[in-house]
């Protein structure tokens, strides 16, 4: 069920009462008693016959990536500051 479908059933109900639970275990038991126990999700992608691509060691947090991301954030911040100033004509 989607969020929109649920909200159509709930929104606009007169004299609706918000039920607050004191702990997660009570919530889970009430949910399971109403909807039934959750089932295990099915696998979307089969794992048989698929190989994973190994990562090269030492390249996960390369200093080059850090420098590039820092420069991008600096340019974006300066662009935002320029657009918010009164002297900028950024719309043309």
FIDO-838048 format. One record per atom (N, C-alpha, C, O, CB): residue number from 1; x, y, z; residue in one letter. Coordinates in steps of 0.1 Angstrom, whole numbers, plus 5000, padded with zeros to 4 digits. Glycine has a CB too. Layout:
REM FIDO-838048
  pos     u     v     w  code
  NUM     X     Y     Z     A
...
//
This chain:
REM FIDO-838048
  pos     u     v     w  code
    1  5009  4988  5000     X
    1  5000  5000  5000     X
    1  5009  5012  5000     X
    1  5019  5013  5007     X
    1  4990  5000  5012     X
    2  5006  5022  4992     X
    2  5014  5034  4991     X
    2  5010  5044  5002     X
    2  4999  5042  5009     X
    2  5012  5041  4977     X
    3  5018  5054  5004     X
    3  5015  5064  5014     X
    3  5002  5072  5011     X
    3  4994  5075  5020     X
    3  5027  5074  5015     X
    4  5000  5075  4998     X
    4  4988  5082  4994     X
    4  4976  5074  4997     X
    4  4966  5079  5001     X
    4  4989  5085  4979     X
    5  4976  5061  4994     X
    5  4965  5052  4997     X
    5  4962  5051  5011     X
    5  4950  5052  5015     X
    5  4967  5038  4991     X
    6  4972  5051  5020     X
    6  4970  5051  5034     X
    6  4964  5064  5039     X
    6  4955  5064  5047     X
    6  4983  5048  5042     X
    7  4970  5075  5034     X
    7  4965  5088  5039     X
    7  4950  5091  5035     X
    7  4943  5098  5042     X
    7  4974  5099  5033     X
    8  4946  5085  5024     X
    8  4932  5087  5020     X
    8  4922  5080  5030     X
    8  4911  5084  5032     X
    8  4929  5081  5006     X
    9  4927  5069  5036     X
    9  4919  5062  5046     X
    9  4919  5069  5060     X
    9  4910  5067  5068     X
    9  4924  5048  5047     X
   10  4930  5076  5062     X
   10  4932  5082  5076     X
   10  4928  5097  5076     X
   10  4921  5101  5086     X
   10  4946  5080  5080     X
   11  4932  5105  5067     X
   11  4929  5119  5067     X
   11  4914  5122  5066     X
   11  4907  5116  5058     X
   11  4937  5126  5056     X
   12  4910  5131  5074     X
   12  4896  5135  5074     X
   12  4887  5127  5083     X
   12  4875  5130  5083     X
   12  4891  5135  5060     X
   13  4892  5118  5090     X
   13  4883  5110  5099     X
   13  4880  5118  5111     X
   13  4889  5123  5118     X
   13  4890  5096  5103     X
   14  4867  5119  5114     X
   14  4863  5127  5126     X
   14  4866  5119  5139     X
   14  4865  5107  5139     X
   14  4848  5130  5125     X
   15  4869  5127  5149     X
   15  4872  5122  5162     X
   15  4883  5111  5162     X
   15  4883  5101  5170     X
   15  4860  5116  5168     X
   16  4893  5113  5153     X
   16  4904  5104  5153     X
   16  4913  5105  5165     X
   16  4915  5116  5170     X
   16  4913  5106  5140     X
   17  4918  5094  5170     X
   17  4926  5094  5183     X
   17  4940  5089  5179     X
   17  4941  5078  5173     X
   17  4919  5085  5194     X
   18  4949  5097  5183     X
   18  4963  5093  5181     X
   18  4967  5084  5192     X
   18  4967  5087  5204     X
   18  4973  5106  5181     X
   19  4972  5072  5189     X
   19  4976  5062  5199     X
   19  4991  5062  5200     X
   19  4998  5059  5190     X
   19  4971  5048  5195     X
   20  4996  5065  5212     X
   20  5010  5065  5214     X
   20  5014  5053  5222     X
   20  5008  5048  5231     X
   20  5014  5078  5222     X
   21  5025  5047  5217     X
   21  5031  5035  5223     X
   21  5043  5039  5232     X
   21  5050  5048  5229     X
   21  5035  5025  5213     X
   22  5045  5031  5243     X
   22  5056  5034  5252     X
   22  5069  5028  5247     X
   22  5079  5033  5251     X
   22  5052  5030  5265     X
   23  5068  5017  5240     X
   23  5080  5010  5235     X
   23  5078  5003  5222     X
   23  5066  5001  5218     X
   23  5086  5001  5246     X
   24  5089  5000  5215     X
   24  5088  4994  5202     X
   24  5082  4980  5202     X
   24  5076  4976  5193     X
   24  5102  4993  5196     X
   25  5084  4972  5213     X
   25  5079  4958  5214     X
   25  5064  4958  5213     X
   25  5058  4949  5207     X
   25  5084  4952  5226     X
   26  5057  4967  5220     X
   26  5043  4968  5220     X
   26  5038  4972  5206     X
   26  5028  4966  5201     X
   26  5037  4978  5230     X
   27  5045  4981  5199     X
   27  5041  4985  5186     X
   27  5042  4973  5176     X
   27  5033  4970  5168     X
   27  5050  4996  5181     X
   28  5053  4966  5177     X
   28  5056  4954  5169     X
   28  5045  4943  5171     X
   28  5041  4937  5161     X
   28  5070  4949  5171     X
   29  5042  4941  5184     X
   29  5032  4930  5186     X
   29  5018  4934  5181     X
   29  5011  4926  5176     X
   29  5031  4927  5201     X
   30  5014  4947  5183     X
   30  5001  4952  5177     X
   30  5001  4951  5162     X
   30  4991  4947  5156     X
   30  4999  4966  5182     X
   31  5012  4955  5156     X
   31  5013  4955  5141     X
   31  5012  4941  5136     X
   31  5005  4938  5127     X
   31  5026  4961  5137     X
   32  5019  4931  5142     X
   32  5019  4917  5138     X
   32  5006  4911  5141     X
   32  5002  4902  5133     X
   32  5030  4910  5145     X
   33  4999  4915  5151     X
   33  4986  4909  5154     X
   33  4975  4914  5144     X
   33  4966  4906  5141     X
   33  4981  4912  5168     X
   34  4977  4926  5139     X
   34  4967  4931  5129     X
   34  4971  4927  5115     X
   34  4962  4922  5108     X
   34  4967  4946  5130     X
   35  4983  4928  5111     X
   35  4987  4925  5097     X
   35  4993  4912  5095     X
   35  4994  4907  5084     X
   35  4997  4936  5092     X
   36  4997  4905  5106     X
   36  5004  4892  5105     X
   36  5019  4895  5105     X
   36  5024  4906  5103     X
   36  5000  4885  5092     X
   37  5026  4884  5108     X
   37  5041  4885  5110     X
   37  5047  4889  5096     X
   37  5042  4884  5086     X
   37  5047  4872  5115     X
   38  5057  4897  5096     X
   38  5064  4901  5084     X
   38  5071  4889  5078     X
   38  5076  4880  5085     X
   38  5074  4912  5086     X
   39  5071  4889  5064     X
   39  5078  4878  5057     X
   39  5092  4883  5053     X
   39  5094  4895  5052     X
   39  5070  4873  5045     X
   40  5101  4874  5050     X
   40  5114  4878  5046     X
   40  5113  4883  5031     X
   40  5106  4878  5023     X
   40  5124  4866  5046     X
   41  5120  4894  5028     X
   41  5119  4900  5015     X
   41  5126  4890  5005     X
   41  5135  4883  5008     X
   41  5126  4913  5014     X
   42  5120  4890  4993     X
   42  5126  4882  4982     X
   42  5138  4889  4976     X
   42  5139  4901  4977     X
   42  5116  4879  4971     X
   43  5147  4881  4971     X
   43  5159  4887  4965     X
   43  5156  4893  4952     X
   43  5150  4886  4943     X
   43  5171  4877  4964     X
   44  5160  4905  4949     X
   44  5157  4911  4937     X
   44  5167  4906  4926     X
   44  5163  4904  4915     X
   44  5158  4927  4938     X
   45  5180  4905  4930     X
   45  5190  4901  4921     X
   45  5195  4888  4926     X
   45  5199  4887  4937     X
   45  5201  4912  4919     X
   46  5195  4878  4917     X
   46  5201  4865  4921     X
   46  5216  4866  4923     X
   46  5223  4873  4916     X
   46  5197  4854  4911     X
   47  5221  4858  4933     X
   47  5235  4859  4936     X
   47  5242  4847  4929     X
   47  5255  4848  4929     X
   47  5238  4859  4951     X
   48  5235  4838  4924     X
   48  5242  4827  4918     X
   48  5247  4831  4904     X
   48  5240  4836  4896     X
   48  5233  4814  4917     X
   49  5260  4828  4901     X
   49  5266  4831  4889     X
   49  5271  4846  4887     X
   49  5276  4849  4877     X
   49  5257  4828  4878     X
   50  5268  4854  4897     X
   50  5273  4868  4896     X
   50  5285  4870  4904     X
   50  5287  4865  4915     X
   50  5262  4878  4901     X
   51  5295  4877  4899     X
   51  5307  4880  4906     X
   51  5307  4895  4909     X
   51  5302  4903  4902     X
   51  5319  4876  4897     X
   52  5313  4898  4921     X
   52  5314  4911  4925     X
   52  5328  4917  4919     X
   52  5337  4909  4918     X
   52  5314  4913  4940     X
   53  5328  4930  4917     X
   53  5340  4936  4912     X
   53  5348  4940  4924     X
   53  5344  4948  4933     X
   53  5337  4948  4903     X
   54  5360  4935  4926     X
   54  5368  4938  4937     X
   54  5373  4952  4937     X
   54  5377  4957  4926     X
   54  5380  4928  4939     X
   55  5374  4959  4948     X
   55  5379  4972  4949     X
   55  5394  4972  4950     X
   55  5400  4963  4956     X
   55  5373  4980  4961     X
   56  5400  4982  4944     X
   56  5414  4983  4945     X
   56  5417  4988  4959     X
   56  5411  4998  4963     X
   56  5420  4992  4934     X
   57  5427  4982  4965     X
   57  5430  4987  4979     X
   57  5436  5001  4979     X
   57  5445  5004  4970     X
   57  5440  4977  4986     X
   58  5432  5009  4988     X
   58  5438  5022  4990     X
   58  5432  5033  4982     X
   58  5436  5045  4983     X
   58  5452  5022  4987     X
   59  5422  5031  4974     X
   59  5416  5041  4966     X
   59  5402  5045  4970     X
   59  5395  5052  4963     X
   59  5415  5037  4952     X
   60  5398  5041  4982     X
   60  5384  5044  4986     X
   60  5382  5059  4990     X
   60  5372  5065  4986     X
   60  5380  5035  4998     X
   61  5392  5064  4997     X
   61  5391  5078  5001     X
   61  5403  5086  4996     X
   61  5410  5092  5003     X
   61  5390  5080  5016     X
   62  5405  5085  4983     X
   62  5417  5092  4977     X
   62  5417  5107  4980     X
   62  5407  5113  4980     X
   62  5417  5089  4962     X
   63  5429  5112  4982     X
   63  5431  5126  4985     X
   63  5426  5134  4973     X
   63  5422  5146  4975     X
   63  5445  5130  4988     X
   64  5427  5129  4961     X
   64  5423  5136  4949     X
   64  5407  5138  4949     X
   64  5403  5149  4946     X
   64  5426  5129  4936     X
   65  5400  5128  4954     X
   65  5386  5129  4955     X
   65  5382  5140  4965     X
   65  5372  5147  4963     X
   65  5379  5116  4958     X
   66  5389  5140  4976     X
   66  5387  5150  4987     X
   66  5389  5164  4981     X
   66  5381  5173  4984     X
   66  5395  5147  4999     X
   67  5400  5166  4974     X
   67  5403  5179  4969     X
   67  5392  5184  4958     X
   67  5388  5195  4959     X
   67  5417  5179  4962     X
   68  5388  5175  4950     X
   68  5378  5178  4940     X
   68  5365  5182  4946     X
   68  5359  5192  4943     X
   68  5376  5166  4930     X
   69  5361  5174  4956     X
   69  5348  5177  4963     X
   69  5349  5190  4971     X
   69  5339  5198  4971     X
   69  5344  5166  4973     X
   70  5361  5193  4977     X
   70  5362  5206  4984     X
   70  5362  5218  4975     X
   70  5355  5228  4978     X
   70  5376  5206  4992     X
   71  5368  5216  4963     X
   71  5367  5227  4953     X
   71  5353  5229  4948     X
   71  5349  5241  4946     X
   71  5377  5224  4942     X
   72  5346  5218  4946     X
   72  5332  5220  4941     X
   72  5324  5227  4951     X
   72  5315  5235  4948     X
   72  5326  5206  4938     X
   73  5325  5223  4964     X
   73  5318  5230  4974     X
   73  5321  5245  4975     X
   73  5313  5253  4977     X
   73  5320  5223  4988     X
   74  5334  5248  4974     X
   74  5338  5262  4974     X
   74  5332  5270  4963     X
   74  5327  5281  4965     X
   74  5354  5263  4974     X
   75  5333  5264  4950     X
   75  5327  5271  4939     X
   75  5312  5273  4941     X
   75  5307  5284  4938     X
   75  5330  5264  4926     X
   76  5305  5263  4945     X
   76  5291  5264  4947     X
   76  5287  5274  4958     X
   76  5278  5282  4956     X
   76  5285  5250  4951     X
   77  5295  5274  4969     X
   77  5293  5284  4979     X
   77  5295  5298  4974     X
   77  5287  5307  4978     X
   77  5302  5282  4991     X
   78  5305  5301  4966     X
   78  5308  5314  4961     X
   78  5297  5318  4951     X
   78  5293  5330  4950     X
   78  5322  5314  4954     X
   79  5292  5308  4943     X
   79  5282  5311  4934     X
   79  5269  5315  4941     X
   79  5262  5325  4937     X
   79  5279  5299  4925     X
   80  5266  5308  4951     X
   80  5254  5312  4959     X
   80  5255  5326  4965     X
   80  5246  5334  4965     X
   80  5251  5301  4971     X
   81  5267  5328  4971     X
   81  5269  5342  4977     X
   81  5268  5353  4967     X
   81  5263  5363  4969     X
   81  5283  5342  4984     X
   82  5273  5350  4954     X
   82  5273  5360  4944     X
   82  5258  5362  4940     X
   82  5254  5374  4937     X
   82  5281  5356  4932     X
   83  5250  5352  4939     X
   83  5236  5353  4934     X
   83  5228  5360  4945     X
   83  5218  5366  4942     X
   83  5230  5339  4932     X
   84  5232  5359  4958     X
   84  5224  5366  4968     X
   84  5228  5380  4970     X
   84  5221  5388  4977     X
   84  5226  5358  4981     X
   85  5239  5385  4964     X
   85  5243  5399  4966     X
   85  5234  5407  4957     X
   85  5228  5403  4947     X
   85  5258  5401  4962     X
   86  5233  5420  4960     X
   86  5225  5429  4953     X
   86  5231  5434  4940     X
   86  5223  5438  4931     X
   86  5222  5442  4961     X
   87  5244  5432  4938     X
   87  5250  5437  4926     X
   87  5250  5427  4915     X
   87  5255  5429  4904     X
   87  5264  5441  4929     X
   88  5245  5415  4917     X
   88  5246  5404  4907     X
   88  5233  5404  4899     X
   88  5222  5406  4903     X
   88  5247  5390  4914     X
   89  5236  5402  4886     X
   89  5225  5400  4876     X
   89  5225  5386  4871     X
   89  5228  5384  4859     X
   89  5225  5411  4865     X
   90  5222  5376  4880     X
   90  5224  5362  4877     X
   90  5213  5356  4868     X
   90  5214  5345  4863     X
   90  5225  5354  4889     X
   91  5202  5364  4866     X
   91  5190  5358  4859     X
   91  5192  5359  4844     X
   91  5184  5353  4837     X
   91  5178  5365  4863     X
   92  5202  5367  4839     X
   92  5204  5368  4825     X
   92  5214  5359  4820     X
   92  5217  5358  4808     X
   92  5206  5382  4821     X
//
